[in-house]
Amino acid sequence: MNQTETENHYQKALDERKERDHLRHCVSHLPTDDSMIIEVNGKPVVNFSSNDYLGLSRHPEVMQAGIKALEEYGTGTNSSRLITGTTTLTTALEEKIANWYNKESALVFPSGYQANISILPALFDKDTLVFADRLNHASLLDGMTTSHCKWQRYNHCDMNHLEDLLKKAPKHTNKWIVTDSVFSMDGDFPDFSALVSLAKKYNAKTYIDEAHGVGVFGNRASSGLCEHFGVTQDVDLIMGTFSKALGGSGAFITGSQIMIDYLINFCRGFIYTTALPPSVIAGNLKAIEVVQNSPQYKNKLWENINLWNQHSQEDFSAQSPIVPILIVDDKSALQKQQALLNEGLWVHAIRPPTVPEGKQCLRISLSSSHSDSQIISLQNALNTRD
Ligand SMILES: *Cc1c(COP(=O)(O)O)cnc(C)c1O
């Protein structure tokens, strides 16, 4: 193709997206003194689209830990983990994670997306049979497709369907069940007690992505939904991120020493990339300590979720900080996003292909840092339009 033909080729794809109201672009904003208020186009708006569920991205101790590490270690690690990218801060963070989950070992990755798209291909080969929830996060899906494994999708959170599929699977195959814990768009979650018993019954291994469970669920250690269901020790590999409730950046995986040693040696996304900067590692480490020692943030988040539920219509009720409000079509979703923005409320419209066709929604995320009046004002705005 010549230059024009090539550009036309890509332009056509953009035009198709635009026609269907699926075109995306980045909106930049400025921070303000209130961590839940951002300035968009010169106008302050309440942020209901951030995953900073506990407000830790602006926690003074977390920020201070990052600043201290930045001053001591500099801006970057300057190499990959197996060369000189592992500092004593990294080792301390990995030990802290393993202890948090009561597992033998843990490994830190630069991002959650990168962890999933590189760990799954390291674990699975063409003879592996994977059972995946139909609504799993894109990074899990991309990891599976890159791995060349055989996979079957079960209906969302449907443990009966999962069992039907497991029943039909050959006995001696390497089998894994892969799922989000709290689903990133729907805010719901599977019954992990049932899932883990099925895994045991049919001899399958489990890989759970706790991106939205970490810091939000769990009675004692707030380590996620596996802890909430009391199944942490039954799950083979727990993956989590620092980028949501922990307010930082990066991801981790925790499990047995053998599995972690295997990943250190075979996971290309761990081996061939520059390690996270020390300031980020130090912030992540401090954020876990805050979660472990200061339950007030999680308690406040749940007070806010309860406040939301008390005042909301039944179909808006939340089981987690994530509340999807289904909208009939993409155009109305964008119009509602704009109408809320005009009222000073930043709620992002999520459209296909991020969600399946027909599941376009306004995705609201609640945080411990929202005030009661901010939450009520969003509800009033939603209730005054259909
Ligand atoms: C956000 C998210 C990821 C990706 O994590 P990043 O650190 O943002 O790359 C992975 N899995 C799930 C379920 C997520 O919600």
The ligand as a Tripos MOL2 file, in Angstrom:
@<TRIPOS>MOLECULE
LIG
   15    15     1     0     0
SMALL
NO_CHARGES

@<TRIPOS>ATOM
      1 C1         -7.2880   -2.6790   35.9500 C.3       1 LIG1
      2 C2         -7.2650   -4.1380   35.7770 C.ar      1 LIG1
      3 C3         -6.1250   -4.7970   35.3130 C.ar      1 LIG1
      4 C4         -4.9520   -4.0310   34.7620 C.3       1 LIG1
      5 O1         -4.2030   -3.4790   35.7870 O.3       1 LIG1
      6 P1         -3.2600   -2.2190   35.4680 P.3       1 LIG1
      7 O2         -2.3460   -2.1510   36.6250 O.co2     1 LIG1
      8 O3         -4.1540   -1.0470   35.3490 O.co2     1 LIG1
      9 O4         -2.5600   -2.5180   34.1950 O.co2     1 LIG1
     10 C5         -6.1240   -6.1690   35.2880 C.ar      1 LIG1
     11 N1         -7.1960   -6.8840   35.6850 N.ar      1 LIG1
     12 C6         -8.3300   -6.2790   36.1000 C.ar      1 LIG1
     13 C7         -9.4760   -7.1130   36.5290 C.3       1 LIG1
     14 C8         -8.3920   -4.8970   36.1480 C.ar      1 LIG1
     15 O5         -9.5100   -4.2890   36.5410 O.3       1 LIG1
@<TRIPOS>BOND
     1     1     2 1
     2     2     3 ar
     3     2    14 ar
     4     3     4 1
     5     3    10 ar
     6     4     5 1
     7     5     6 1
     8     6     7 2
     9     6     8 1
    10     6     9 1
    11    10    11 ar
    12    11    12 ar
    13    12    13 1
    14    12    14 ar
    15    14    15 1
@<TRIPOS>SUBSTRUCTURE
     1 LIG1         1 GROUP 0 **** ****
